[in-house]
């Protein structure tokens, strides 16, 4: 989920809902270091579902993101190639964010936040797509990992008044 804060004040899009990285672009809209942001709920780009869908389409195996990650770490060539494609897609998508708002930090939550390799591999790649010769943005894991989205949603629920 992408949430923005300026001067320590949270900013949300006009509809009041933060964007998720799954909703930022598609292969058709994020080209090279493209700057187009479109919500494409039917075509996730960088979420765990996108990773699983890509692996299933290319390798013919229906696996979740965690299993693909495990198999890649164990040396499975097809799983490794899937993670390579995924890492590059995430680097392109996050480079678009960097190109527009130049954040100090990008925090990953959800299931992909458990993939430790992303925190090194994605920043190494996003420099190819950022319109600058220097990138100071840090990529970090959400404090509560893959539970961060649920915790954030719960915090938005109105408190019930007690009598």
ABEGO torsion letter per residue (X at the ends): XBBBBBGGBBBBBAAGBBBBAAABEBAAABBEABABBBBBAABBAABAAAAAAAAAAAAGBBBBAAAAAAAAAAGBAAAAAAAAAAAAAAAAAAAAAAAAAGBABBBBBEAAAABAAAAAAAAAAAAAABBBABBABBBBBBAAEAAAAAAAAAAABBBBBBX
